[in-house]
């Protein structure tokens, strides 16, 4: 699960940078909507992983309503970039 952990860590880091939250303020079980993640944030996050891993995400992968927690999103990203 090292890849999944890495994806989760990258995702948390990106969320922290994007939202300016304190380093320990976002966890895997936090709800994306509670963190204020919106469709623009989703486009930013998914685009980051597409570029970094030369991955191809489907349009529905960008839909915020598909994911509840940070871990849910990390798991979906990990599945796309690592198969």
Secondary structure, 3 states (H helix, E strand, C coil): CHHHHHHHHHHHHHHHHHHCCCCCCCCCCCECCCCCCCHHHHHHHHHHHHHHHCCCCCHHHHCHHHCCEHHHHHHHHHHHHHC
